[in-house]
């Protein structure tokens, strides 16, 4: 069971375990604004309502320029599992400027890629292939990124939650 954490300005900030959320609430750092019906948490001093959504009491400032760690899964998700070159279903990622030629493992240099394009392109650049990227690869926006990935709390938000706690 996960709890959505809203910043004091109501923008979604992170998804945390309900235990983590309860600790924030019990320390008066956050208020429950939506609870899970008929499923209280049994704990010492409890039972407590199981929080579905909490809002922080204090506004936490989050710099938007913060780097989101780049992962293979993250690149595929950012690109909706579509090949950056042909738009077909992608299962691999491609270094736009090949690593063998100094290309970085960065959001800006990685795109989702179908097996076929990846094999054909090999260690050449899109220019050499006369290929065009369907979009300019960028680091995903931290906020929407965290909201979309609801299955876990993104470690890059931890320091901000710690600020609130
Ligand atoms: Zn392709």
Boltz pocket constraint, residues with backbone or C-beta under 6 A from the ligand:
constraints:
  - pocket:
      binder: B
      contacts: [[A, 83], [A, 84], [A, 85], [A, 86], [A, 87], [A, 88], [A, 113], [A, 114], [A, 115], [A, 116], [A, 117], [A, 118]]
      max_distance: 6.0
